[in-house]
């Protein structure tokens, strides 16, 4: 694995490359190679998640003094969600560098949003430890730049389903349909994943703690993709 290529793509050359290596270790790899990798990237992922949240919150606070707490919270939620982080990770081909177990790799683990998003968080956590907050901020904002611009252009409206329906009906005279594709977690902490389609064409995918929230996130995802094409 060419760790230098990843550092070049991210734009940071580590003082301690072992930190970056650690950020790339999925728990499936640990399960199969306990002698080689005693720990996964989960601790770095935890740290990176918090750091990204602070950086994005600070950016929104500085850029939009007219926004309320609720508006900033909504924009931040869109930027730090799994799908947005996974797309940012794909921008630097992060999946190519992950250490995965054989089963996880065979099941397409290098392209799974949870793996990509978690690895990106872990990399940011590693950068923070290795070079401090200013460098972590610079890298985070650069990697999320496209997502940030898309979220800002989309605005802070909460009813993305209605907006998507208006656009699709105007363009195709059809109505989007939503379907539940996954439900995970215990009863007290369920997470639902929904896809929105027009006919057989997939428009977007989203997750949330309720079916309604997941549908709204799927509509948001669809709107972001539609706006990138225009």
C-alpha positions in Angstrom: 0.0 0.0 0.0 1.4 3.4 -1.1 0.8 5.5 2.0 2.6 8.4 0.4 0.0 8.6 -2.4 -2.7 9.1 0.2 -0.7 11.8 2.0 -0.3 13.6 -1.4 -4.0 13.3 -2.1 -5.0 14.6 1.4 -2.3 17.3 1.2 -0.6 16.4 4.5 2.7 14.6 5.1 2.6 13.0 8.5 5.4 13.3 11.1 4.2 9.9 12.4 2.9 7.8 9.6 1.8 5.1 12.0 -1.1 7.4 13.0 -2.3 7.5 9.4 -1.9 3.7 9.1 -4.0 3.3 12.2 -6.7 5.5 10.8 -7.1 3.1 7.9 -7.6 -0.1 9.9 -11.2 -1.4 9.8 -12.3 -3.6 12.6 -12.8 -6.5 10.2 -9.1 -6.5 9.5 -8.4 -6.6 13.3 -10.6 -9.6 13.7 -8.7 -11.5 11.1 -5.2 -10.2 11.9 -5.0 -9.6 15.6 -1.2 -10.1 15.7 -0.6 -7.5 13.0 -3.3 -4.9 14.0 -4.2 -4.9 17.7 -6.7 -2.1 17.3 -9.0 -0.6 14.7 -9.5 3.1 13.7 -12.6 3.4 16.0 -10.9 5.7 18.6 -9.5 8.0 15.9 -12.9 8.0 14.3 -14.5 9.1 17.5 -12.0 12.0 17.8 -12.3 13.0 14.2 -16.1 13.0 14.3 -15.9 15.6 17.1 -13.3 17.7 15.4 -15.2 17.8 12.1 -18.3 18.9 13.9 -16.4 21.8 15.6 -14.7 22.9 12.4 -18.0 22.9 10.4 -19.8 24.7 13.2 -17.1 27.4 13.3 -17.2 27.8 9.5 -21.0 28.2 9.5 -20.8 30.6 12.5 -18.3 32.8 10.7 -19.9 32.7 7.2 -23.5 33.3 8.2 -23.9 35.8 11.1 -27.6 36.1 10.1 -28.4 32.4 10.6 -30.2 31.2 13.7 -29.0 28.3 15.8 -31.6 26.1 14.2 -30.5 27.0 10.7 -26.8 26.4 11.5 -27.7 23.1 13.2 -29.5 21.9 10.1 -26.7 22.8 7.8 -24.1 21.2 10.0 -26.2 18.0 10.2 -26.2 17.8 6.4 -22.4 18.3 6.2 -21.4 15.7 8.8 -23.8 13.0 7.9 -22.5 9.7 6.6 -23.3 10.2 2.9 -21.6 13.6 2.7 -18.4 12.4 4.4 -18.3 9.2 2.2 -18.5 11.4 -0.9 -15.6 13.5 0.4 -13.6 10.3 1.1 -14.2 9.1 -2.4 -12.7 12.4 -3.7 -9.3 11.2 -2.4 -9.9 7.5 -3.2 -9.7 6.7 0.5 -11.4 3.4 0.1 -8.3 2.1 -1.9 -6.2 2.5 1.2 -8.3 0.8 3.8 -7.1 -2.3 5.7 -10.1 -4.7 5.4 -10.8 -8.2 6.4 -11.2 -10.6 3.4 -15.0 -10.9 3.9 -15.5 -7.2 4.1 -13.4 -6.6 1.1 -15.3 -9.3 -0.9 -18.6 -7.6 0.0 -17.5 -4.3 -1.5 -16.3 -2.8 1.7 -14.0 -0.3 0.0 -17.1 1.5 -1.4 -19.5 1.2 1.6 -20.4 4.7 2.9 -20.1 3.7 6.6 -16.5 2.5 6.0 -15.6 5.6 4.0 -17.1 8.1 6.4 -15.6 6.4 9.4 -12.1 6.3 7.8 -12.3 10.0 6.8 -13.2 10.9 10.4 -10.3 8.8 11.6 -7.9 10.4 9.2 -9.0 13.9 10.4 -8.5 12.7 14.0 -5.0 11.4 13.1 -4.1 14.8 11.4 -5.3 16.6 14.6 -3.0 14.5 16.8 0.0 14.7 14.3 -0.2 18.4 13.4 -2.8 20.2 15.4 -6.2 21.9 14.8 -5.1 24.5 12.1 -4.0 21.7 9.8 -7.0 19.6 10.6 -9.2 22.5 9.8 -7.5 23.3 6.5 -7.8 19.7 5.3 -11.4 19.3 6.5 -12.6 22.4 4.8 -10.8 21.5 1.6 -12.2 18.0 1.5 -15.7 19.1 2.3 -15.7 22.2 0.1 -17.9 20.7 -2.6 -20.4 19.4 0.0 -20.3 22.7 1.8 -21.2 24.7 -1.3 -24.0 22.2 -2.2 -25.5 22.4 1.3 -25.4 26.2 1.3 -26.9 26.4 -2.1 -29.6 24.0 -1.0 -30.5 26.2 1.9 -32.0 25.4 5.2 -35.5 24.5 4.2 -36.7 21.5 6.1 -39.3 20.1 3.7 -37.0 18.6 1.0 -39.7 16.1 0.0 -42.0 18.8 -1.2 -39.2 20.6 -3.0 -38.2 17.4 -4.8 -41.7 16.5 -5.7 -42.2 20.0 -7.3 -39.1 19.6 -9.4 -39.8 16.0 -10.5 -43.4 16.8 -11.4 -42.4 19.8 -13.4 -39.7 17.9 -15.3 -41.3 14.5 -15.7 -44.9 14.8 -14.7 -44.4 12.0 -12.2 -44.2 11.7 -8.4 -41.1 10.3 -6.5 -41.7 7.2 -4.5 -40.0 6.3 -1.2 -39.1 2.8 0.0 -37.6 1.5 3.2 -34.4 -0.5 2.4 -32.9 -1.1 5.8 -33.7 -0.9 9.5 -30.9 -1.4 12.0 -30.2 -1.0 15.7 -32.2 -1.9 18.9 -35.8 -0.8 19.3 -34.9 2.2 21.4 -32.3 3.4 18.9 -33.5 2.4 15.4 -32.0 3.8 12.3 -33.9 3.7 9.0 -32.5 3.9 5.5 -34.8 5.0 2.6 -34.4 5.3 -1.1 -36.3 7.7 -3.3 -36.9 6.8 -7.0 -38.8 7.9 -10.0 -39.9 4.7 -11.7 -36.8 2.5 -11.5 -34.4 5.3 -11.4 -32.7 5.9 -8.0 -32.6 9.6 -7.1 -31.2 9.5 -3.6 -30.7 7.7 -0.3 -30.9 8.8 3.3 -30.9 7.6 6.8 -32.5 8.9 10.0 -34.0 7.9 13.4 -37.5 7.8 11.9 -38.9 6.8 8.5 -40.0 10.4 8.0 -36.5 11.8 8.8 -34.9 9.2 6.5 -37.3 10.1 3.7 -36.4 13.8 4.1 -32.7 13.0 4.0 -33.2 10.9 0.9 -35.0 13.8 -0.7 -32.1 16.1 0.3 -29.6 13.7 -1.2 -31.6 13.6 -4.5 -31.8 17.4 -4.6 -28.0 17.7 -4.1 -27.4 15.2 -7.0 -29.8 17.0 -9.3 -28.2 20.4 -8.6 -24.7 19.0 -9.4 -25.9 17.9 -12.8 -27.2 21.4 -13.7 
